[in-house]
């Protein structure tokens, strides 16, 4: 990973967020008063596809403001570097090696063949979002006029696939908790976006030959299924009799909403039940799912499924005192990959704990709710215990607190490893090695 490409991507996101905040601050984009820090927070949340809100998307923004938010979500989800490359392709200008490497870094591409890969990504994104928009529009027509239903369908489809969690309904999707088609459509859009572009393209190209799937794709598929099922079991066991969440739902509705909740707790911010009414045990365990997140090169944040999977496999091999190197699917895991996974997990945990500690001391608010909000921001998830009304818990933070959440959202979208390089810089290459020292652990 070259430092200059990471730095250029970071600066690009910062500039995009600032432009978005300035546009949202214009009188024609919002209704009533809007502090610049709230416009900046909204822009960062949209660009980083998080979904935390400190001002109501539907009540405090005009149609133009909503359109700007949706544009930021799409740009943040695909990656602004993708749009740069699209521009160069549109004007038929060849890409130099620097542009290709920046694109590869932005989307975590496996190769430098960015032109063909980007075309496939755009086709997948447009097709999936179009199908989602059509289905949701049909569902929303039951309650709204055609133009409103169409806009709501387009907005929620793009927001779901990009794992943003922004909704134009003040209660998110709580009024649709018994609507199977709406919840499953948004749920599967979130899943597809969280798998990652590389995985989606590989599944399509090898749909008749599943044995050809790469190790990355296999880990992502198995990991996603395990996390969704385990999340469902966990939330059902804890919340089954909670009258404020699952208690008053039918058996089928409990299963449906547990499925939806498990999906959104890892990568997106939609909710069909009152998150603030969840038991503390549910909130605590959900932070683990949010920290894990989705796939590398996807619209989701977090430490990534593959990162956690690699470290779990390594720990098992170490505890078993195996004479073999850690492996999965009959392939050895490289030591440098293990080192990177360890660095990501340690740095992520340290960053989350530090920000949580600072906010607890400066905001004078409950620890569990602050921890939940911090992890949600870092994982670019967007679920929140709420401010007692329709906004996220972050709404209760002062300017300093909101600024820290903005930094966390950028770190989560940029990637932990890349953000670490921004903070620490890249080490100079040394052409010698120190002798090994014996350390007892």
C-alpha positions as a LaTeX table, in Angstrom:
\begin{tabular}{lrrr}
\hline
Residue & $x$ (\AA) & $y$ (\AA) & $z$ (\AA) \\
\hline
Unk1 & 0.00 & 0.00 & 0.00 \\
Unk2 & 1.62 & 3.23 & $-1.13$ \\
Unk3 & 1.22 & 6.21 & 1.16 \\
Unk4 & 0.54 & 8.79 & $-1.55$ \\
Unk5 & $-2.48$ & 6.89 & $-2.90$ \\
Unk6 & $-3.97$ & 6.47 & 0.56 \\
Unk7 & $-3.42$ & 10.17 & 1.25 \\
Unk8 & $-5.05$ & 11.23 & $-2.03$ \\
Unk9 & $-8.10$ & 9.04 & $-1.33$ \\
Unk10 & $-8.38$ & 10.42 & 2.20 \\
Unk11 & $-8.19$ & 14.03 & 0.99 \\
Unk12 & $-10.75$ & 13.21 & $-1.69$ \\
Unk13 & $-13.25$ & 12.00 & 0.89 \\
Unk14 & $-12.63$ & 15.05 & 3.08 \\
Unk15 & $-13.19$ & 17.43 & 0.12 \\
Unk16 & $-16.32$ & 15.55 & $-0.92$ \\
Unk17 & $-17.71$ & 15.78 & 2.62 \\
Unk18 & $-16.99$ & 19.51 & 2.80 \\
Unk19 & $-18.64$ & 20.15 & $-0.58$ \\
Unk20 & $-21.65$ & 18.14 & 0.53 \\
Unk21 & $-21.90$ & 20.10 & 3.79 \\
Unk22 & $-21.74$ & 23.43 & 1.96 \\
Unk23 & $-24.47$ & 22.36 & $-0.47$ \\
Unk24 & $-26.71$ & 21.07 & 2.33 \\
Unk25 & $-26.25$ & 24.38 & 4.15 \\
Unk26 & $-27.81$ & 26.30 & 1.26 \\
Unk27 & $-31.33$ & 27.64 & 2.08 \\
Unk28 & $-32.84$ & 25.77 & $-0.89$ \\
Unk29 & $-31.64$ & 22.44 & 0.52 \\
Unk30 & $-32.98$ & 22.51 & 4.06 \\
Unk31 & $-36.04$ & 23.57 & 6.00 \\
Unk32 & $-35.63$ & 25.81 & 9.04 \\
Unk33 & $-32.32$ & 26.28 & 10.87 \\
Unk34 & $-29.37$ & 23.97 & 10.16 \\
Unk35 & $-26.07$ & 24.39 & 12.02 \\
Unk36 & $-23.00$ & 23.81 & 9.87 \\
Unk37 & $-21.74$ & 21.04 & 12.18 \\
Unk38 & $-25.06$ & 19.21 & 11.55 \\
Unk39 & $-24.71$ & 19.71 & 7.80 \\
Unk40 & $-21.13$ & 18.44 & 8.02 \\
Unk41 & $-22.24$ & 15.46 & 10.11 \\
Unk42 & $-25.00$ & 14.59 & 7.62 \\
Unk43 & $-22.62$ & 14.91 & 4.68 \\
Unk44 & $-20.01$ & 12.71 & 6.38 \\
Unk45 & $-22.63$ & 10.14 & 7.35 \\
Unk46 & $-23.90$ & 9.96 & 3.75 \\
Unk47 & $-20.47$ & 9.94 & 2.10 \\
Unk48 & $-19.18$ & 7.30 & 4.52 \\
Unk49 & $-22.45$ & 5.35 & 4.00 \\
Unk50 & $-23.12$ & 5.25 & 7.74 \\
Unk51 & $-26.68$ & 6.44 & 8.38 \\
Unk52 & $-26.35$ & 8.23 & 11.71 \\
Unk53 & $-28.51$ & 11.37 & 11.64 \\
Unk54 & $-28.57$ & 14.48 & 13.82 \\
Unk55 & $-31.34$ & 16.11 & 11.81 \\
Unk56 & $-34.34$ & 14.44 & 10.17 \\
Unk57 & $-33.68$ & 13.54 & 6.53 \\
Unk58 & $-37.33$ & 13.76 & 5.51 \\
Unk59 & $-38.48$ & 16.63 & 7.73 \\
Unk60 & $-35.49$ & 18.99 & 7.64 \\
Unk61 & $-34.34$ & 18.69 & 4.03 \\
Unk62 & $-36.05$ & 19.66 & 0.79 \\
Unk63 & $-36.20$ & 17.34 & $-2.22$ \\
Unk64 & $-32.94$ & 18.89 & $-3.46$ \\
Unk65 & $-31.34$ & 18.24 & $-0.07$ \\
Unk66 & $-32.51$ & 14.62 & $-0.14$ \\
Unk67 & $-31.15$ & 14.27 & $-3.67$ \\
Unk68 & $-27.75$ & 15.62 & $-2.57$ \\
Unk69 & $-27.69$ & 13.15 & 0.33 \\
Unk70 & $-28.53$ & 10.29 & $-2.04$ \\
Unk71 & $-25.80$ & 11.42 & $-4.45$ \\
Unk72 & $-23.26$ & 11.44 & $-1.62$ \\
Unk73 & $-24.39$ & 7.94 & $-0.61$ \\
Unk74 & $-23.88$ & 6.64 & $-4.15$ \\
Unk75 & $-20.52$ & 8.36 & $-4.52$ \\
Unk76 & $-19.37$ & 7.16 & $-1.12$ \\
Unk77 & $-20.59$ & 3.61 & $-1.75$ \\
Unk78 & $-18.95$ & 3.09 & $-5.12$ \\
Unk79 & $-16.01$ & 5.28 & $-4.16$ \\
Unk80 & $-15.31$ & 8.72 & $-5.52$ \\
Unk81 & $-12.23$ & 7.34 & $-7.32$ \\
Unk82 & $-14.61$ & 5.25 & $-9.43$ \\
Unk83 & $-16.27$ & 8.44 & $-10.64$ \\
Unk84 & $-12.90$ & 9.93 & $-11.48$ \\
Unk85 & $-12.05$ & 6.87 & $-13.58$ \\
Unk86 & $-15.50$ & 6.97 & $-15.22$ \\
Unk87 & $-14.79$ & 10.57 & $-16.22$ \\
Unk88 & $-11.49$ & 9.61 & $-17.85$ \\
Unk89 & $-13.15$ & 6.70 & $-19.66$ \\
Unk90 & $-15.97$ & 8.98 & $-20.81$ \\
Unk91 & $-13.57$ & 11.44 & $-22.42$ \\
Unk92 & $-11.66$ & 8.43 & $-23.78$ \\
Unk93 & $-8.42$ & 9.34 & $-22.06$ \\
Unk94 & $-6.06$ & 6.49 & $-21.23$ \\
Unk95 & $-5.29$ & 5.78 & $-17.58$ \\
Unk96 & $-1.75$ & 6.09 & $-16.36$ \\
Unk97 & $-0.31$ & 3.76 & $-13.73$ \\
Unk98 & $-0.93$ & 6.24 & $-10.89$ \\
Unk99 & $-4.66$ & 6.45 & $-11.64$ \\
Unk100 & $-4.89$ & 2.67 & $-11.84$ \\
Unk101 & $-3.11$ & 2.19 & $-8.53$ \\
Unk102 & $-5.28$ & 4.80 & $-6.83$ \\
Unk103 & $-8.37$ & 3.05 & $-8.16$ \\
Unk104 & $-7.06$ & $-0.33$ & $-7.02$ \\
Unk105 & $-6.49$ & 1.11 & $-3.53$ \\
Unk106 & $-9.89$ & 2.80 & $-3.42$ \\
Unk107 & $-11.90$ & $-0.34$ & $-4.23$ \\
Unk108 & $-9.47$ & $-2.99$ & $-2.90$ \\
Unk109 & $-9.23$ & $-4.50$ & $-6.37$ \\
Unk110 & $-7.20$ & $-7.70$ & $-6.83$ \\
Unk111 & $-5.51$ & $-6.48$ & $-10.03$ \\
Unk112 & $-4.70$ & $-3.32$ & $-11.96$ \\
Unk113 & $-7.22$ & $-4.18$ & $-14.72$ \\
Unk114 & $-9.45$ & $-1.39$ & $-13.46$ \\
Unk115 & $-11.29$ & $-0.51$ & $-16.67$ \\
Unk116 & $-12.95$ & $-3.88$ & $-17.22$ \\
Unk117 & $-13.51$ & $-4.36$ & $-13.50$ \\
Unk118 & $-15.15$ & $-0.95$ & $-13.13$ \\
Unk119 & $-17.51$ & $-1.57$ & $-16.04$ \\
Unk120 & $-18.67$ & $-4.79$ & $-14.38$ \\
Unk121 & $-19.11$ & $-2.99$ & $-11.05$ \\
Unk122 & $-21.26$ & $-0.27$ & $-12.62$ \\
Unk123 & $-23.46$ & $-2.82$ & $-14.40$ \\
Unk124 & $-23.95$ & $-4.78$ & $-11.19$ \\
Unk125 & $-24.70$ & $-1.68$ & $-9.12$ \\
Unk126 & $-27.21$ & $-0.24$ & $-11.60$ \\
Unk127 & $-28.96$ & $-3.58$ & $-12.15$ \\
Unk128 & $-29.25$ & $-4.48$ & $-8.44$ \\
Unk129 & $-30.37$ & $-0.99$ & $-7.42$ \\
Unk130 & $-32.89$ & $-0.86$ & $-10.29$ \\
Unk131 & $-34.47$ & $-4.19$ & $-9.35$ \\
Unk132 & $-34.60$ & $-3.12$ & $-5.69$ \\
Unk133 & $-36.16$ & 0.23 & $-6.60$ \\
Unk134 & $-38.88$ & $-1.42$ & $-8.71$ \\
Unk135 & $-39.86$ & $-3.88$ & $-5.97$ \\
Unk136 & $-39.86$ & $-1.21$ & $-3.24$ \\
Unk137 & $-41.81$ & 1.24 & $-5.39$ \\
Unk138 & $-44.53$ & $-1.37$ & $-5.89$ \\
Unk139 & $-44.65$ & $-1.95$ & $-2.12$ \\
Unk140 & $-44.72$ & 1.75 & $-1.27$ \\
Unk141 & $-47.57$ & 2.32 & $-3.74$ \\
Unk142 & $-49.84$ & 0.72 & $-1.16$ \\
Unk143 & $-49.43$ & 3.81 & 1.05 \\
Unk144 & $-48.21$ & 6.64 & $-1.20$ \\
Unk145 & $-48.92$ & 8.35 & $-4.51$ \\
Unk146 & $-46.88$ & 7.13 & $-7.50$ \\
Unk147 & $-44.25$ & 9.92 & $-7.57$ \\
Unk148 & $-43.67$ & 9.68 & $-3.80$ \\
Unk149 & $-43.54$ & 5.88 & $-3.94$ \\
Unk150 & $-41.08$ & 6.03 & $-6.85$ \\
Unk151 & $-38.77$ & 8.45 & $-5.02$ \\
Unk152 & $-38.97$ & 6.44 & $-1.80$ \\
Unk153 & $-38.24$ & 3.24 & $-3.76$ \\
Unk154 & $-35.19$ & 4.71 & $-5.50$ \\
Unk155 & $-33.86$ & 6.33 & $-2.32$ \\
Unk156 & $-34.21$ & 3.24 & $-0.12$ \\
Unk157 & $-32.82$ & 0.89 & $-2.78$ \\
Unk158 & $-29.65$ & 2.95 & $-3.24$ \\
Unk159 & $-29.35$ & 3.52 & 0.50 \\
Unk160 & $-29.75$ & $-0.21$ & 1.20 \\
Unk161 & $-27.32$ & $-1.52$ & $-1.43$ \\
Unk162 & $-24.71$ & 0.99 & $-0.31$ \\
Unk163 & $-25.31$ & $-0.06$ & 3.31 \\
Unk164 & $-26.06$ & 3.56 & 4.22 \\
Unk165 & $-29.22$ & 3.06 & 6.28 \\
Unk166 & $-30.67$ & 6.49 & 5.46 \\
Unk167 & $-34.47$ & 6.42 & 5.35 \\
Unk168 & $-37.10$ & 8.96 & 4.33 \\
Unk169 & $-39.47$ & 7.58 & 6.96 \\
Unk170 & $-39.18$ & 9.12 & 10.41 \\
Unk171 & $-39.44$ & 5.69 & 12.06 \\
Unk172 & $-37.06$ & 4.05 & 9.55 \\
Unk173 & $-38.88$ & 0.80 & 8.69 \\
Unk174 & $-40.76$ & 0.19 & 11.95 \\
Unk175 & $-44.09$ & 0.66 & 10.18 \\
Unk176 & $-43.06$ & $-2.14$ & 7.78 \\
Unk177 & $-42.11$ & $-4.74$ & 10.41 \\
Unk178 & $-44.83$ & $-7.09$ & 9.13 \\
Unk179 & $-44.14$ & $-6.41$ & 5.42 \\
Unk180 & $-42.16$ & $-9.46$ & 4.31 \\
Unk181 & $-41.38$ & $-8.25$ & 0.77 \\
Unk182 & $-40.09$ & $-4.82$ & 1.86 \\
Unk183 & $-37.89$ & $-6.17$ & 4.66 \\
Unk184 & $-36.49$ & $-9.04$ & 2.58 \\
Unk185 & $-35.82$ & $-6.76$ & $-0.40$ \\
Unk186 & $-33.92$ & $-4.22$ & 1.70 \\
Unk187 & $-32.26$ & $-7.02$ & 3.67 \\
Unk188 & $-30.89$ & $-8.75$ & 0.58 \\
Unk189 & $-29.80$ & $-5.42$ & $-0.93$ \\
Unk190 & $-27.78$ & $-4.84$ & 2.26 \\
Unk191 & $-26.30$ & $-8.35$ & 2.07 \\
Unk192 & $-25.27$ & $-7.95$ & $-1.58$ \\
Unk193 & $-23.67$ & $-4.58$ & $-0.90$ \\
Unk194 & $-21.85$ & $-5.98$ & 2.13 \\
Unk195 & $-20.35$ & $-8.93$ & 0.25 \\
Unk196 & $-18.18$ & $-6.70$ & $-1.91$ \\
Unk197 & $-17.90$ & $-6.08$ & $-5.65$ \\
Unk198 & $-15.17$ & $-8.67$ & $-6.17$ \\
Unk199 & $-17.32$ & $-11.39$ & $-4.56$ \\
Unk200 & $-20.45$ & $-10.46$ & $-6.55$ \\
Unk201 & $-18.58$ & $-10.51$ & $-9.87$ \\
Unk202 & $-16.84$ & $-13.79$ & $-9.04$ \\
Unk203 & $-20.13$ & $-15.44$ & $-8.04$ \\
Unk204 & $-21.70$ & $-14.34$ & $-11.32$ \\
Unk205 & $-18.79$ & $-15.42$ & $-13.51$ \\
Unk206 & $-18.47$ & $-18.80$ & $-11.77$ \\
Unk207 & $-22.16$ & $-19.37$ & $-10.99$ \\
Unk208 & $-22.05$ & $-22.85$ & $-12.58$ \\
Unk209 & $-18.72$ & $-23.81$ & $-11.02$ \\
Unk210 & $-18.77$ & $-22.99$ & $-7.30$ \\
Unk211 & $-15.54$ & $-24.94$ & $-6.77$ \\
Unk212 & $-13.73$ & $-22.19$ & $-8.67$ \\
Unk213 & $-14.54$ & $-19.60$ & $-6.02$ \\
Unk214 & $-11.46$ & $-17.99$ & $-4.50$ \\
Unk215 & $-10.66$ & $-18.39$ & $-0.80$ \\
Unk216 & $-11.75$ & $-14.80$ & $-0.21$ \\
Unk217 & $-15.18$ & $-15.42$ & $-1.73$ \\
Unk218 & $-15.65$ & $-18.67$ & 0.22 \\
Unk219 & $-14.76$ & $-17.00$ & 3.51 \\
Unk220 & $-17.14$ & $-14.14$ & 2.75 \\
Unk221 & $-20.06$ & $-16.43$ & 1.89 \\
Unk222 & $-19.61$ & $-18.77$ & 4.85 \\
Unk223 & $-18.82$ & $-15.90$ & 7.21 \\
Unk224 & $-21.89$ & $-13.89$ & 6.16 \\
Unk225 & $-24.21$ & $-16.87$ & 6.65 \\
Unk226 & $-22.71$ & $-17.73$ & 10.05 \\
Unk227 & $-22.96$ & $-14.15$ & 11.30 \\
Unk228 & $-26.54$ & $-13.67$ & 10.13 \\
Unk229 & $-27.75$ & $-16.96$ & 11.66 \\
Unk230 & $-25.83$ & $-16.50$ & 14.92 \\
Unk231 & $-27.15$ & $-12.94$ & 15.20 \\
Unk232 & $-30.71$ & $-14.15$ & 14.70 \\
Unk233 & $-30.35$ & $-16.82$ & 17.37 \\
Unk234 & $-28.73$ & $-14.38$ & 19.79 \\
Unk235 & $-31.34$ & $-11.62$ & 19.43 \\
Unk236 & $-34.26$ & $-14.05$ & 19.50 \\
Unk237 & $-33.00$ & $-15.68$ & 22.69 \\
Unk238 & $-32.53$ & $-12.33$ & 24.43 \\
Unk239 & $-35.48$ & $-10.33$ & 23.09 \\
Unk240 & $-38.13$ & $-13.05$ & 22.65 \\
Unk241 & $-40.28$ & $-11.88$ & 25.56 \\
Unk242 & $-39.31$ & $-8.20$ & 25.50 \\
Unk243 & $-42.65$ & $-6.45$ & 24.95 \\
Unk244 & $-40.87$ & $-3.36$ & 23.60 \\
Unk245 & $-39.15$ & $-5.27$ & 20.77 \\
Unk246 & $-40.15$ & $-8.84$ & 19.79 \\
Unk247 & $-42.56$ & $-9.69$ & 22.61 \\
Unk248 & $-45.81$ & $-8.60$ & 20.90 \\
Unk249 & $-44.92$ & $-9.96$ & 17.45 \\
Unk250 & $-46.17$ & $-13.24$ & 16.01 \\
Unk251 & $-43.77$ & $-16.19$ & 15.68 \\
Unk252 & $-43.23$ & $-15.48$ & 11.97 \\
Unk253 & $-42.72$ & $-11.75$ & 12.57 \\
Unk254 & $-40.16$ & $-12.48$ & 15.27 \\
Unk255 & $-38.13$ & $-14.61$ & 12.85 \\
Unk256 & $-38.47$ & $-12.03$ & 10.05 \\
Unk257 & $-37.45$ & $-9.07$ & 12.20 \\
Unk258 & $-34.62$ & $-10.99$ & 13.88 \\
Unk259 & $-33.29$ & $-11.76$ & 10.38 \\
Unk260 & $-33.58$ & $-8.11$ & 9.40 \\
Unk261 & $-31.99$ & $-6.93$ & 12.64 \\
Unk262 & $-29.07$ & $-9.36$ & 12.34 \\
Unk263 & $-28.32$ & $-8.14$ & 8.81 \\
Unk264 & $-28.47$ & $-4.45$ & 9.64 \\
Unk265 & $-26.48$ & $-4.68$ & 12.87 \\
Unk266 & $-23.36$ & $-5.57$ & 10.89 \\
Unk267 & $-23.42$ & $-3.20$ & 7.98 \\
Unk268 & $-26.46$ & $-0.95$ & 7.64 \\
Unk269 & $-28.60$ & 1.36 & 9.74 \\
Unk270 & $-32.17$ & 0.37 & 8.96 \\
Unk271 & $-34.33$ & $-0.82$ & 11.81 \\
Unk272 & $-37.79$ & $-2.37$ & 12.01 \\
Unk273 & $-37.92$ & $-2.28$ & 15.82 \\
Unk274 & $-37.01$ & 0.34 & 18.42 \\
Unk275 & $-33.24$ & $-0.08$ & 18.92 \\
Unk276 & $-33.39$ & 2.02 & 22.09 \\
Unk277 & $-35.72$ & $-0.59$ & 23.63 \\
Unk278 & $-33.23$ & $-3.45$ & 23.23 \\
Unk279 & $-31.77$ & $-4.94$ & 26.41 \\
Unk280 & $-28.22$ & $-3.94$ & 27.35 \\
Unk281 & $-27.03$ & $-7.49$ & 26.63 \\
Unk282 & $-28.32$ & $-7.19$ & 23.05 \\
Unk283 & $-26.67$ & $-3.80$ & 22.64 \\
Unk284 & $-23.37$ & $-5.13$ & 23.96 \\
Unk285 & $-23.27$ & $-8.21$ & 21.73 \\
Unk286 & $-24.38$ & $-6.16$ & 18.74 \\
Unk287 & $-21.21$ & $-4.08$ & 19.06 \\
Unk288 & $-19.23$ & $-7.24$ & 18.22 \\
Unk289 & $-21.21$ & $-7.71$ & 15.01 \\
Unk290 & $-20.77$ & $-4.04$ & 14.09 \\
Unk291 & $-17.02$ & $-4.25$ & 14.69 \\
Unk292 & $-16.76$ & $-7.23$ & 12.31 \\
Unk293 & $-18.69$ & $-5.48$ & 9.54 \\
Unk294 & $-18.84$ & $-6.75$ & 5.94 \\
Unk295 & $-16.43$ & $-7.64$ & 3.16 \\
Unk296 & $-13.26$ & $-6.05$ & 1.86 \\
Unk297 & $-13.95$ & $-3.83$ & $-1.14$ \\
Unk298 & $-17.64$ & $-3.58$ & $-0.25$ \\
Unk299 & $-19.92$ & $-0.73$ & 0.80 \\
Unk300 & $-19.73$ & $-1.95$ & 4.42 \\
Unk301 & $-17.27$ & $-0.89$ & 7.12 \\
Unk302 & $-15.83$ & $-2.57$ & 10.19 \\
Unk303 & $-12.76$ & $-4.76$ & 10.58 \\
Unk304 & $-14.07$ & $-7.05$ & 7.79 \\
Unk305 & $-15.16$ & $-10.67$ & 7.92 \\
Unk306 & $-11.98$ & $-12.01$ & 6.33 \\
Unk307 & $-9.81$ & $-10.20$ & 8.89 \\
Unk308 & $-11.63$ & $-11.73$ & 11.84 \\
Unk309 & $-11.79$ & $-15.17$ & 10.18 \\
Unk310 & $-8.03$ & $-15.22$ & 9.60 \\
Unk311 & $-7.27$ & $-14.30$ & 13.20 \\
Unk312 & $-9.71$ & $-16.89$ & 14.60 \\
Unk313 & $-8.10$ & $-19.61$ & 12.47 \\
Unk314 & $-4.63$ & $-18.51$ & 13.60 \\
Unk315 & $-5.64$ & $-18.55$ & 17.28 \\
Unk316 & $-7.03$ & $-22.08$ & 16.91 \\
Unk317 & $-3.79$ & $-23.30$ & 15.33 \\
Unk318 & $-1.71$ & $-21.66$ & 18.08 \\
Unk319 & $-3.85$ & $-23.07$ & 20.92 \\
Unk320 & $-3.68$ & $-26.55$ & 19.39 \\
Unk321 & 0.11 & $-26.17$ & 19.22 \\
Unk322 & $-0.03$ & $-27.37$ & 15.63 \\
Unk323 & 3.16 & $-28.04$ & 13.69 \\
Unk324 & 1.48 & $-26.68$ & 10.57 \\
Unk325 & 1.05 & $-23.10$ & 9.46 \\
Unk326 & $-2.53$ & $-21.74$ & 9.68 \\
Unk327 & $-4.57$ & $-22.75$ & 6.62 \\
Unk328 & $-8.11$ & $-22.65$ & 5.27 \\
Unk329 & $-9.65$ & $-24.59$ & 2.39 \\
Unk330 & $-6.33$ & $-26.43$ & 1.97 \\
Unk331 & $-4.43$ & $-23.18$ & 1.43 \\
Unk332 & $-1.80$ & $-21.76$ & 3.78 \\
Unk333 & $-2.39$ & $-18.27$ & 5.15 \\
Unk334 & 0.65 & $-16.04$ & 4.62 \\
Unk335 & 2.28 & $-14.65$ & 7.74 \\
Unk336 & 2.10 & $-11.08$ & 6.41 \\
Unk337 & $-1.68$ & $-11.47$ & 6.03 \\
Unk338 & $-1.91$ & $-12.70$ & 9.63 \\
Unk339 & 0.20 & $-9.75$ & 10.79 \\
Unk340 & $-2.04$ & $-7.32$ & 8.92 \\
Unk341 & $-5.20$ & $-8.88$ & 10.40 \\
Unk342 & $-3.73$ & $-8.63$ & 13.91 \\
Unk343 & $-2.76$ & $-4.98$ & 13.35 \\
Unk344 & $-6.25$ & $-4.11$ & 12.08 \\
Unk345 & $-8.03$ & $-5.70$ & 15.04 \\
Unk346 & $-5.72$ & $-4.19$ & 17.68 \\
Unk347 & $-5.78$ & $-0.72$ & 16.12 \\
Unk348 & $-9.57$ & $-0.84$ & 15.65 \\
Unk349 & $-10.15$ & $-1.85$ & 19.26 \\
Unk350 & $-7.73$ & 0.80 & 20.54 \\
Unk351 & $-9.35$ & 3.55 & 18.44 \\
Unk352 & $-12.89$ & 2.63 & 19.52 \\
Unk353 & $-11.95$ & 2.42 & 23.21 \\
Unk354 & $-10.08$ & 5.75 & 23.14 \\
Unk355 & $-12.93$ & 7.64 & 21.45 \\
Unk356 & $-15.45$ & 6.02 & 23.79 \\
Unk357 & $-13.44$ & 7.06 & 26.85 \\
Unk358 & $-13.13$ & 10.65 & 25.59 \\
Unk359 & $-16.86$ & 10.90 & 24.87 \\
Unk360 & $-17.84$ & 9.40 & 28.23 \\
Unk361 & $-15.73$ & 12.01 & 30.01 \\
Unk362 & $-16.84$ & 14.97 & 27.88 \\
Unk363 & $-20.51$ & 14.28 & 27.12 \\
Unk364 & $-21.78$ & 12.98 & 30.49 \\
Unk365 & $-24.03$ & 10.38 & 28.87 \\
Unk366 & $-24.55$ & 6.62 & 29.52 \\
Unk367 & $-21.49$ & 4.47 & 28.76 \\
Unk368 & $-23.29$ & 1.63 & 26.93 \\
Unk369 & $-25.10$ & 4.02 & 24.60 \\
Unk370 & $-21.91$ & 5.94 & 23.85 \\
Unk371 & $-20.03$ & 2.69 & 23.14 \\
Unk372 & $-22.84$ & 1.56 & 20.86 \\
Unk373 & $-22.79$ & 4.87 & 18.96 \\
Unk374 & $-19.01$ & 4.88 & 18.61 \\
Unk375 & $-18.89$ & 1.33 & 17.25 \\
Unk376 & $-21.80$ & 2.10 & 14.91 \\
Unk377 & $-19.90$ & 5.10 & 13.52 \\
Unk378 & $-16.62$ & 3.21 & 13.18 \\
Unk379 & $-18.32$ & 0.27 & 11.48 \\
Unk380 & $-20.26$ & 2.72 & 9.26 \\
Unk381 & $-23.37$ & 0.85 & 10.41 \\
Unk382 & $-25.70$ & 3.68 & 11.42 \\
Unk383 & $-27.97$ & 1.94 & 13.93 \\
Unk384 & $-28.44$ & 3.98 & 17.08 \\
Unk385 & $-30.23$ & 3.83 & 20.41 \\
Unk386 & $-31.71$ & 7.22 & 19.50 \\
Unk387 & $-32.10$ & 10.55 & 21.25 \\
Unk388 & $-35.53$ & 9.70 & 22.64 \\
Unk389 & $-37.17$ & 10.84 & 19.42 \\
Unk390 & $-36.39$ & 10.06 & 15.75 \\
Unk391 & $-32.72$ & 11.11 & 15.64 \\
Unk392 & $-29.51$ & 9.26 & 16.45 \\
Unk393 & $-27.92$ & 9.36 & 19.89 \\
Unk394 & $-25.18$ & 11.57 & 18.41 \\
Unk395 & $-27.70$ & 14.41 & 18.30 \\
Unk396 & $-27.12$ & 14.84 & 22.03 \\
Unk397 & $-23.36$ & 15.36 & 21.56 \\
Unk398 & $-21.83$ & 18.82 & 21.45 \\
Unk399 & $-19.74$ & 20.03 & 18.50 \\
Unk400 & $-16.62$ & 18.31 & 19.82 \\
Unk401 & $-18.45$ & 15.00 & 20.25 \\
Unk402 & $-19.99$ & 15.17 & 16.78 \\
Unk403 & $-16.56$ & 15.96 & 15.32 \\
Unk404 & $-15.11$ & 12.79 & 16.86 \\
Unk405 & $-17.95$ & 10.73 & 15.37 \\
Unk406 & $-17.25$ & 12.30 & 11.96 \\
Unk407 & $-13.58$ & 11.28 & 12.23 \\
Unk408 & $-14.62$ & 7.74 & 13.16 \\
Unk409 & $-16.95$ & 7.50 & 10.16 \\
Unk410 & $-14.16$ & 8.61 & 7.82 \\
Unk411 & $-11.78$ & 6.09 & 9.41 \\
Unk412 & $-14.35$ & 3.33 & 8.97 \\
Unk413 & $-14.99$ & 4.17 & 5.32 \\
Unk414 & $-11.34$ & 4.68 & 4.41 \\
Unk415 & $-10.32$ & 1.44 & 6.11 \\
Unk416 & $-8.48$ & 0.85 & 9.36 \\
Unk417 & $-5.15$ & $-0.01$ & 7.77 \\
Unk418 & $-5.25$ & 3.01 & 5.47 \\
Unk419 & $-6.33$ & 5.32 & 8.29 \\
Unk420 & $-3.47$ & 4.00 & 10.42 \\
Unk421 & $-1.01$ & 4.93 & 7.68 \\
Unk422 & $-2.53$ & 8.43 & 7.53 \\
Unk423 & $-1.95$ & 8.85 & 11.28 \\
Unk424 & 1.43 & 7.15 & 11.64 \\
Unk425 & 2.95 & 7.52 & 8.18 \\
Unk426 & 4.72 & 4.83 & 6.21 \\
Unk427 & 7.91 & 3.31 & 7.66 \\
Unk428 & 11.15 & 3.84 & 5.78 \\
Unk429 & 12.55 & 0.81 & 4.00 \\
Unk430 & 15.53 & $-0.69$ & 5.82 \\
Unk431 & 18.00 & $-3.05$ & 4.19 \\
Unk432 & 19.09 & $-4.87$ & 7.32 \\
Unk433 & 17.58 & $-6.98$ & 10.11 \\
Unk434 & 18.24 & $-6.95$ & 13.83 \\
Unk435 & 19.20 & $-10.23$ & 15.49 \\
Unk436 & 16.33 & $-12.15$ & 17.07 \\
Unk437 & 15.74 & $-11.64$ & 20.78 \\
Unk438 & 14.12 & $-14.10$ & 23.16 \\
Unk439 & 10.97 & $-12.80$ & 24.84 \\
Unk440 & 8.98 & $-14.88$ & 27.32 \\
Unk441 & 5.17 & $-14.69$ & 26.98 \\
\hline
\end{tabular}
